Amino acid sequence: MVEAIGKISNISSFQDWCESKHHLMRRGRYKLDFKRIFLTLGWSVTLDKPPLYLPAHKDKRMDRLVSKYCPNWKISLLCYYEKGGGIKPHRDATGYGKIGYSLSTTDFLFKHDGTPYPCKAGTIYQFETKKVHEVPPLPHPRYVLIWWEPDLQYWEKYWNQVQQLTLPL
């Protein structure tokens, strides 16, 4: 399932916001992506089993936008793909919720569960993260904001442990 659930009215403003975060982005160590740098927002998820959630960059403007579509979001990536960049077929790792959301500065092709979806710039899409999905090499550079709720099975357990920690004074 890939479904358009919203649209932003000003793509150039979103592009400007993305560009303002570019200097904070870094290359990952993932083997699935290529020609991509990213910034983790909200909380990051480790690839440990079970996953851990670590505090990441905070941004009020981004929080207002994504909370309209996913009030319980915790995890987000702002990605920049160079021309020819993309991500190989994969399912999102343990720790990410079952539903993901994305917003792109350009049109792009998204393949989900074997079906190609021509996605439009400025449109917010919702998709199932545990089904195989990919973005083939892109003909031009783009920014994309992706966000998720955490996998509540892990988040609740982890978050309850974090809240029980006390620091000595």
C-alpha positions in Angstrom: 0.0 0.0 0.0 1.3 3.4 -1.0 -1.2 6.2 -0.5 -1.1 10.0 -1.0 -2.4 11.5 2.2 -1.6 15.2 1.9 0.2 17.9 0.1 2.3 21.0 1.1 1.5 24.3 -0.6 5.0 25.7 -0.9 7.7 23.3 -2.2 10.3 26.0 -2.4 9.9 26.8 1.3 10.4 23.1 2.1 13.4 23.0 -0.2 14.9 26.0 1.6 14.4 24.3 5.0 16.1 21.2 3.7 19.0 23.2 2.4 19.4 24.9 5.7 20.0 21.5 7.3 22.4 20.2 4.7 25.5 21.2 6.6 24.4 18.9 9.5 24.1 15.8 7.2 26.5 12.9 7.2 27.1 9.7 5.2 25.9 6.5 6.7 27.5 3.1 6.9 24.5 1.4 5.3 25.1 -0.8 2.3 21.6 -0.3 0.9 21.8 3.4 0.0 24.0 5.1 -2.5 24.9 8.7 -3.1 23.0 9.7 0.0 23.7 11.8 3.1 21.2 12.3 5.9 20.3 13.9 9.2 18.4 12.0 11.9 15.6 14.0 13.6 13.7 13.2 16.7 15.2 9.8 17.8 17.6 7.6 15.9 17.2 3.8 15.9 20.3 1.5 16.3 20.5 -1.7 14.4 21.1 -3.7 17.6 18.8 -6.5 18.6 16.7 -5.3 20.4 17.1 -1.8 19.0 17.9 1.2 21.1 16.5 4.7 20.6 18.9 7.6 20.9 18.1 11.4 21.0 18.7 13.1 17.7 18.4 16.6 16.1 15.2 18.5 17.1 13.4 20.9 14.8 10.1 22.6 15.7 9.0 23.4 12.1 9.5 19.7 11.1 7.7 18.5 14.2 4.6 20.7 13.4 4.5 19.3 9.8 4.9 15.6 10.5 2.7 15.6 13.6 -0.3 16.5 11.4 0.0 13.2 9.7 1.6 11.0 12.4 1.0 12.5 15.9 3.1 9.8 17.6 6.1 10.0 15.3 9.5 9.6 17.0 11.9 8.8 14.2 12.8 10.8 11.1 15.4 11.1 8.4 16.1 14.1 6.2 18.0 12.6 3.2 19.8 14.2 0.3 20.3 12.1 -2.7 22.8 13.1 -5.4 22.0 12.6 -9.1 22.1 8.8 -9.5 21.4 8.2 -5.8 18.8 5.8 -4.4 18.2 3.0 -2.1 18.2 -0.8 -2.8 15.3 -3.1 -2.1 14.8 -3.5 1.6 12.4 -3.7 4.5 12.9 -1.2 7.3 14.8 -2.5 10.3 13.5 -3.7 13.7 12.6 -0.6 15.8 10.8 1.3 13.0 7.0 1.2 12.9 5.0 -0.6 10.3 3.9 2.7 8.5 6.3 5.2 7.1 5.6 8.7 5.6 7.6 10.6 3.0 7.7 14.1 1.5 10.1 14.8 -1.4 11.3 18.0 -3.2 11.1 16.3 -6.6 9.1 13.7 -8.5 10.6 10.2 -8.1 9.8 6.5 -8.7 9.1 4.5 -5.6 8.9 0.7 -5.9 6.8 -0.9 -3.2 6.1 -4.7 -3.0 7.1 -5.0 -6.6 4.7 -2.2 -7.8 6.2 1.1 -9.2 4.6 4.3 -7.9 5.3 7.6 -9.7 5.4 9.9 -6.7 5.0 13.7 -7.0 7.0 16.5 -5.3 5.3 18.1 -2.4 2.9 15.2 -1.8 3.0 13.3 1.5 2.8 9.5 1.0 2.2 6.7 3.5 3.6 3.2 3.0 4.0 -0.1 4.7 7.6 -0.3 5.8 7.8 -4.1 6.3 7.1 -4.8 2.7 10.1 -4.6 0.3 10.6 -1.1 -1.1 13.2 0.8 -3.0 14.0 4.0 -4.9 15.9 3.3 -8.1 18.7 5.7 -9.2 17.4 9.2 -9.5 17.7 11.3 -12.6 18.3 14.5 -10.5 19.2 15.4 -6.9 16.5 15.5 -4.3 15.7 16.0 -0.6 13.2 13.7 1.1 11.9 13.8 4.7 10.8 10.4 6.0 9.2 9.7 9.4 7.8 6.9 11.4 6.3 5.9 14.7 8.6 3.6 16.6 7.8 -0.1 16.9 5.8 0.2 20.1 6.9 -3.2 21.3 10.5 -1.9 21.6 9.7 1.7 22.3 7.6 1.1 25.4 10.1 -1.3 26.9 13.0 1.1 26.1 11.2 4.3 27.1 10.1 2.8 30.4 13.7 1.9 31.3 14.9 5.4 30.4 12.3 7.0 32.6 13.3 4.9 35.5 17.0 6.1 35.4 17.9 8.8 37.9 21.1 10.8 38.0 22.9 11.3 41.3 23.1 14.9 42.4 
